[in-house]
C-alpha cells in the first residue's frame, strides 16, 4: 500500500535510442548537402546536391565494373588488415611483456613507424608494379603500427599487483598473458584494430588512386579525370559507407568482447650508459647489417648504404633543409595542432554526452572512413593550392585517432570517482580539469601519438598535389627521375624526422603524465 504522505514520483525520462539519434544526424547532413548548393552558398558546379549524388550512385550500382572495384578494394583491405593485425598483436605482446625487448626496440620502432607508407609507393611500384602486392605492402605497413602501438600501451597498463599475484599462484608466462595481460590490454587492442581498419581502407584506396591498382580508387581517378563531378562524389560516398559498415562490424565485436569494460556500460635504477645502449643497440645492429649486406651491391633498386648516406648528407643537410624540410615541418605542426585542438574539444563533448555521441557518431564514422587524398580536389577548390590546403588535409586525417581515443578515454572514467565528484559538488570546468582529463589523459596521449604518425603520412600525401617544395615533393621527384639513392635518402630523412618528433613527443608525454608513470612505478615497486 502506498504511503499517502510520500511525495509523488517523478516519471523517469526516456532517452532517445542511439540509432535514432544517429539517423537524425545523417538526415541533417543530407539535408544540408541538398540545400546549400541550391541557395548558392556552395558553387553547384563543384558541389552537386544530395539528389544528384544519389542519382549518380544509383547509376554506379547498376554497373558490374563498380562491384568488381568494390570487391578489389575489400580484398586488399581485408588481407592487409588481417596480416597487420596478427603481426601487431603478437609482436606487441612479445615486446611489451619484456622490459628488455621494449627498451631495446623502442628507438627502432620510433624510427620506422613515422615513415609514411605513401613514401613506399616508389619502391612498391618498382618491385610489384600495379599488382595487388604493391597495395598490400602499403596497407600492411600503415595498419601494423596502429595495432602495435595500441598493444604496447595496453600491455604497459597491466596492474603490477595482478601480475605479482598471478606469479604467486604459480601461473606461467602463457597463463599470465591469457588471464592478466590480455584482458587489460584488450580495450587498447580493440581501439587499435578500429584505427587500423580505417587506415587500411584509406591506404587501399590511396594505392588504387596513385598506383593504379584495380578498385574504387582507380574508379574515382577515372571519374575525376573525365569531369564527372556527381560520380566522383558518389564514389566518395561509397568509401564513407564502407567505412561506416566496417566500423559497425568492429564496434559489434568490441561490445561483445568488452561487455565487462566501463566504456561499454551506459626505468628507475638504469644507468645512463645502459639507457643509451638500449636506445641505440638495435638501430646500430640493423644499420651495420645493411651496410655489410649492401656493400658492393650492383642492384639498381638497392644501392649500397654508403651511397645512400652520401646522398642523405649532400641532399638533405644543405639548402634542402631550408627549402623542403622547414616548409614540411610548418605544415605538419599547423595541421597537427589544429587537429589536436578540435579533436580534444569534440572528444570531451561527445564522450560526456550520450545524446551528442548518438547524433554525431555515424556522421564522424562516415567522414573518418573517407581517404583524405580523395578530398584533395575539393580542398583545392576551397583553400587553393597553397599551404592552407595541405594543413587542412593533415588536420582532417590525423584528427580521427585523437578524437576516437579521447572519446573512449572520457567514457572509461571510473564511475566511483565520478559519483564521488558529484557528491562533493565537483561540476563544470572543475570536474573536467580535475577528474575527466586526468583519468582520460593516458588514452588521449595514445591517440595523440597515433595522430602524429598519421600527420607525417598526410604531410607527404598533401605534398604530392600541386606542390613546389616539401619532403614528399622531393622524394617523388627523385623517384620520377630514377634517382634511386636520393629516393632512399629521402625515406631515411622522413624516418629520422619521425624519430626526432617521437622523442620530443615522448618528452612532453612523460612530463604531462609523470603522475601516471610514477603511480605505475610505485605499484611495481610495492
C-alpha positions, 0 to 999 in steps of 0.5 A: 500500500502506498504511503499517502504522505510520500511525495509523488514520483517523478516519471523517469525520462526516456532517452532517445535510442542511439540509432535514432539519434544517429539517423537524425544526424545523417538526415541533417547532413543530407539535408544540408548537402541538398540545400546549400548548393541550391541557395548558392552558398556552395558553387553547384558546379563543384558541389552537386546536391544530395539528389544528384549524388544519389542519382549518380550512385544509383547509376554506379550500382547498376554497373558490374565494373563498380562491384568488381572495384568494390570487391578489389578494394575489400580484398586488399583491405581485408588481407592487409588488415588481417596480416597487420593485425596478427603481426601487431598483436603478437609482436606487441605482446612479445615486446611489451611483456619484456622490459628488455625487448621494449627498451631495446626496440623502442628507438627502432620502432620510433624510427620506422613507424613515422615513415609514411607508407605513401613514401613506399609507393616508389619502391612498391611500384618498382618491385610489384608494379600495379599488382595487388602486392604493391597495395598490400605492402602499403596497407600492411605497413600503415595498419601494423603500427596502429595495432602495435602501438595500441598493444604496447600501451595496453600491455604497459597498463597491466596492474603490477599487483595482478601480475605479482599475484598471478606469479604467486599462484604459480601461473606461467608466462602463457597463463599470465598473458591469457588471464592478466595481460590480455584482458587489460590490454584488450580495450587498447587492442580493440581501439587499435584494430578500429584505427587500423581498419580505417587506415587500411581502407584509406591506404587501399584506396590511396594505392588504387588512386596513385598506383593504379591498382584495380578498385574504387580508387582507380574508379574515382581517378577515372571519374575525376579525370573525365569531369564527372563531378556527381560520380566522383562524389558518389564514389566518395560516398561509397568509401564513407559507407564502407567505412561506416559498415566496417566500423559497425562490424568492429564496434559489434565485436568490441561490445561483445568482447568488452561487455565487462569494460566501463566504456561499454556500460551506459626505468628507475635504477638504469644507468645512463650508459645502459639507457643509451645502449638500449636506445641505440643497440638495435638501430646500430645492429640493423644499420651495420647489417645493411651496410655489410649486406649492401656493400658492393651491391650492383642492384639498381633498386638497392644501392649500397648504404654508403651511397645512400648516406652520401646522398642523405648528407649532400641532399638533405643537410644543405639548402634542402633543409631550408627549402623542403624540410622547414616548409614540411615541418610548418605544415605538419605542426599547423595541421597537427595542432589544429587537429589536436585542438578540435579533436580534444574539444569534440572528444570531451563533448561527445564522450560526456554526452550520450545524446551528442555521441548518438547524433554525431557518431555515424556522421564522424564514422562516415567522414573518418572512413573517407581517404583524405587524398580523395578530398584533395580536389575539393580542398583545392577548390576551397583553400587553393593550392597553397599551404592552407590546403595541405594543413587542412588535409593533415588536420582532417586525417590525423584528427580521427585517432585523437578524437576516437581515443579521447572519446573512449578515454572520457567514457572509461572514467571510473564511475566511483570517482565520478559519483564521488565528484558529484557528491562533493559538488565537483561540476563544470570546468572543475570536474573536467580539469580535475577528474575527466582529463586526468583519468582520460589523459593516458588514452588521449596521449595514445591517440595523440601519438597515433595522430602524429604518425598519421600527420607525417603520412598526410604531410607527404600525401598533401605534398604530392598535389600541386606542390613546389617544395616539401619532403614528399615533393622531393622524394617523388621527384627523385623517384620520377627521375630514377634517382634511386639513392636520393629516393632512399635518402629521402625515406631515411630523412622522413624516418629520422624526422619521425624519430626526432618528433617521437622523442620530443613527443615522448618528452612532453608525454612523460612530463604531462603524465609523470603522475601516471608513470610514477603511480605505475612505478610505485605499484611495481615497486610495492 
